[in-house]
């Protein structure tokens, strides 16, 4: 350890004043990022620790922890457009390789994101006691299913990265749980869910109808109004 510190001291002494300040700035930025990530993951860990696991059939209203397996809803399947994978959720990025000239004859290549998208289709969680609808909008999704591949026969070369959750995958969910207490008939409940799914296919129209404060996203209260309207529409159809 002492030898390593001595070697580090020698290398630092070789730096010019400008190089020293640059190195100090880079190290400071790395420390800040690492500290931020530690704080964020610590908050998540404490949140998970303090929220008890509930069963869907008896879950209370509000913030709950659910564990079960994923399943697709009736209707068109969810397909990841970059790989054609049938799944319940996907996220992908498409990057192009770009070349930059840094001067003095130096060339640097990097990957530039040209397109990215996350699935917002709703799906079901089943914990054997019952099922509930999962809405992945604005969710922080962590999945072990990550694939990356390249297309070098195009110019410029492209890199594809895809994350998925498949049907039947084990899923841990932490979020706001709400039920429509008056929906006892299964067919009515299914019709309401299908109506919401259909509305989400046109997010601009959904925002136009329910984003009352025009902030570009649906709050919990605004989404609840959409749920109630979908329920009323389903009652008319039944």
C-alpha positions as CSV (number, residue, x, y, z in Angstrom):
1,X,0.0,0.0,0.0
2,X,2.8,2.4,0.9
3,X,4.6,1.6,-2.4
4,X,1.4,2.3,-4.3
5,X,0.9,5.6,-2.6
6,X,4.6,6.6,-3.2
7,X,4.1,5.8,-6.9
8,X,0.9,7.8,-7.0
9,X,2.7,10.7,-5.4
10,X,5.4,10.6,-8.1
11,X,2.9,10.6,-10.9
12,X,1.0,13.5,-9.4
13,X,4.2,15.5,-9.1
14,X,4.8,15.0,-12.9
15,X,1.5,16.7,-13.7
16,X,1.4,20.3,-14.9
17,X,-0.9,22.7,-13.0
18,X,-3.5,22.5,-15.8
19,X,-3.4,18.7,-15.8
20,X,-3.7,18.6,-12.0
21,X,-6.8,20.7,-12.0
22,X,-8.4,18.7,-14.9
23,X,-7.7,15.4,-13.0
24,X,-9.1,16.9,-9.8
25,X,-12.2,18.0,-11.6
26,X,-12.8,14.6,-13.2
27,X,-12.2,12.8,-9.9
28,X,-14.6,15.1,-8.1
29,X,-17.3,14.5,-10.7
30,X,-16.9,10.7,-10.3
31,X,-17.2,11.0,-6.5
32,X,-20.4,13.1,-6.8
33,X,-22.0,10.6,-9.2
34,X,-21.0,7.6,-7.1
35,X,-22.3,9.4,-3.9
36,X,-25.6,10.2,-5.7
37,X,-26.1,6.6,-6.8
38,X,-25.4,5.4,-3.2
39,X,-27.9,7.7,-1.8
40,X,-30.6,6.8,-4.4
41,X,-30.1,3.0,-3.9
42,X,-30.1,3.5,-0.1
43,X,-33.5,5.2,-0.3
44,X,-34.8,2.4,-2.5
45,X,-33.5,-0.2,0.0
46,X,-35.1,1.6,3.0
47,X,-38.4,2.0,1.1
48,X,-38.5,-1.7,0.2
49,X,-37.6,-2.7,3.7
50,X,-40.4,-0.5,5.2
51,X,-43.3,-1.6,2.9
52,X,-44.8,-5.1,3.7
53,X,-45.6,-7.5,1.0
54,X,-49.4,-7.7,0.3
55,X,-51.7,-10.1,-1.5
56,X,-53.6,-8.7,-4.3
57,X,-57.0,-10.0,-3.0
58,X,-56.5,-8.3,0.3
59,X,-54.1,-5.4,-0.5
60,X,-54.9,-2.0,1.0
61,X,-55.4,1.1,-1.0
62,X,-52.2,3.1,-1.5
63,X,-48.5,2.3,-1.6
64,X,-48.0,-1.5,-1.5
65,X,-45.5,-4.2,-2.4
66,X,-46.6,-7.0,-4.6
67,X,-44.9,-10.1,-5.9
68,X,-46.1,-12.5,-8.6
69,X,-45.8,-13.5,-12.2
70,X,-46.6,-11.6,-15.3
71,X,-49.2,-12.4,-17.8
72,X,-50.6,-10.8,-21.0
73,X,-54.1,-9.4,-21.2
74,X,-56.6,-10.4,-23.7
75,X,-56.2,-8.7,-27.1
76,X,-53.2,-7.9,-29.3
77,X,-49.9,-9.2,-28.0
78,X,-47.0,-6.9,-26.9
79,X,-44.1,-7.2,-29.4
80,X,-40.8,-5.5,-29.1
81,X,-40.3,-3.8,-32.5
82,X,-36.5,-4.2,-32.7
83,X,-36.3,-8.0,-32.1
84,X,-39.9,-9.2,-32.6
85,X,-39.9,-10.7,-29.0
86,X,-43.3,-11.4,-27.5
87,X,-43.2,-9.9,-24.0
88,X,-45.2,-7.9,-21.4
89,X,-42.8,-4.9,-21.4
90,X,-39.8,-3.7,-23.4
91,X,-37.4,-0.8,-23.7
92,X,-34.8,-0.3,-26.4
93,X,-32.2,2.2,-27.7
94,X,-30.8,2.4,-31.2
95,X,-27.4,4.0,-31.6
96,X,-25.3,5.0,-34.5
97,X,-21.5,5.0,-34.6
98,X,-20.2,8.5,-35.3
99,X,-16.7,9.7,-35.9
100,X,-15.4,12.9,-34.5
101,X,-12.2,14.7,-35.3
102,X,-10.4,16.1,-32.3
103,X,-7.7,18.0,-34.0
104,X,-4.0,17.2,-34.5
105,X,-5.0,14.2,-36.7
106,X,-6.8,12.4,-33.8
107,X,-10.1,10.6,-34.6
108,X,-12.6,9.4,-31.9
109,X,-15.6,7.1,-32.4
110,X,-18.6,7.0,-30.1
111,X,-22.2,5.8,-30.1
112,X,-24.9,8.4,-30.5
113,X,-28.5,7.5,-29.5
114,X,-30.9,8.1,-32.4
115,X,-34.0,6.5,-31.0
116,X,-35.2,5.1,-27.7
117,X,-38.6,3.9,-26.5
118,X,-40.2,2.2,-23.5
119,X,-43.4,0.2,-23.6
120,X,-46.4,1.7,-21.9
121,X,-48.8,-1.1,-22.5
122,X,-50.6,-2.4,-19.4
123,X,-50.3,-6.1,-18.4
124,X,-51.3,-8.3,-15.5
125,X,-49.6,-9.5,-12.3
126,X,-50.8,-12.8,-10.8
127,X,-49.9,-13.7,-7.2
128,X,-52.3,-16.8,-7.1
129,X,-54.7,-14.8,-4.8
130,X,-55.9,-12.6,-7.7
131,X,-54.7,-10.5,-10.6
132,X,-54.2,-6.8,-11.0
133,X,-53.3,-4.4,-13.8
134,X,-49.7,-3.1,-14.0
135,X,-49.3,0.3,-15.7
136,X,-45.5,0.8,-16.4
137,X,-45.8,4.5,-17.3
138,X,-43.0,6.5,-15.6
139,X,-42.0,3.3,-13.7
140,X,-38.3,2.6,-12.8
141,X,-38.0,-0.8,-14.4
142,X,-35.1,-3.1,-13.6
143,X,-34.8,-6.4,-15.5
144,X,-32.1,-9.0,-16.0
145,X,-33.2,-9.6,-19.6
146,X,-30.8,-7.4,-21.6
147,X,-29.6,-8.1,-25.1
148,X,-27.2,-6.1,-27.3
149,X,-26.3,-6.6,-30.9
150,X,-24.7,-4.8,-33.8
151,X,-25.5,-4.1,-37.5
152,X,-22.2,-3.4,-39.2
153,X,-23.5,-3.9,-42.8
154,X,-25.1,-0.5,-42.6
155,X,-23.4,2.9,-42.7
156,X,-23.0,4.2,-40.2
157,X,-22.9,1.0,-38.0
158,X,-25.7,0.6,-35.5
159,X,-25.9,-0.8,-32.1
160,X,-29.2,-2.1,-30.6
161,X,-29.8,-2.6,-26.9
162,X,-33.1,-4.2,-25.6
163,X,-34.5,-4.8,-22.2
164,X,-37.6,-7.1,-21.8
165,X,-39.9,-8.7,-19.2
166,X,-41.4,-11.9,-20.6
167,X,-44.8,-13.5,-19.9
168,X,-44.4,-15.7,-16.8
169,X,-41.5,-13.8,-15.4
170,X,-41.3,-13.4,-11.6
171,X,-42.0,-9.7,-10.9
172,X,-41.6,-7.5,-7.8
173,X,-43.8,-4.4,-7.9
174,X,-43.7,-1.3,-5.5
175,X,-46.3,1.3,-6.3
176,X,-49.7,2.8,-5.8
177,X,-52.5,0.3,-5.6
178,X,-56.1,1.4,-6.4
179,X,-59.3,-0.6,-6.9
180,X,-62.7,0.2,-8.2
181,X,-64.7,-1.1,-5.3
182,X,-68.0,-1.2,-7.2
183,X,-66.7,-3.4,-10.0
184,X,-67.8,-6.8,-9.0
185,X,-68.7,-8.3,-12.3
186,X,-65.6,-9.7,-14.1
187,X,-66.9,-8.9,-17.6
188,X,-67.3,-5.2,-16.6
189,X,-63.9,-5.1,-15.1
190,X,-62.3,-6.6,-18.2
191,X,-64.2,-4.2,-20.4
192,X,-63.0,-1.2,-18.4
193,X,-59.4,-2.4,-18.6
194,X,-59.7,-2.9,-22.3
195,X,-61.0,0.6,-22.7
196,X,-58.1,2.1,-20.8
197,X,-55.7,0.0,-22.9
198,X,-57.3,1.3,-26.1
199,X,-57.1,4.9,-24.9
200,X,-53.4,4.6,-24.2
201,X,-52.8,3.8,-27.8
202,X,-53.3,7.5,-28.5
203,X,-51.4,9.3,-25.7
204,X,-51.9,12.7,-27.2
205,X,-55.6,12.4,-27.1
206,X,-55.5,11.0,-23.6
207,X,-53.5,14.0,-22.5
208,X,-55.8,16.4,-24.3
209,X,-58.8,14.9,-22.5
210,X,-57.4,14.5,-19.0
211,X,-54.3,16.6,-18.5
212,X,-56.2,19.4,-16.9
213,X,-53.2,21.4,-15.7
214,X,-51.4,21.0,-19.1
215,X,-48.1,19.9,-17.6
216,X,-47.7,17.2,-20.2
217,X,-48.4,14.2,-18.0
218,X,-51.2,12.6,-16.1
219,X,-51.2,13.0,-12.3
220,X,-52.8,10.3,-10.1
221,X,-56.0,12.4,-9.8
222,X,-56.2,12.9,-13.6
223,X,-55.6,9.2,-14.2
224,X,-58.2,8.3,-11.7
225,X,-60.7,10.5,-13.7
226,X,-59.8,8.5,-16.8
227,X,-60.4,5.3,-14.9
228,X,-63.8,6.5,-13.8
229,X,-64.8,7.5,-17.3
230,X,-63.7,4.2,-18.6
231,X,-65.8,2.5,-15.9
232,X,-68.8,4.5,-16.9
233,X,-68.3,3.7,-20.5
234,X,-68.0,0.0,-19.7
235,X,-71.3,0.1,-17.7
236,X,-73.1,1.5,-20.8
237,X,-71.8,-1.3,-23.0
238,X,-72.6,-4.2,-20.6
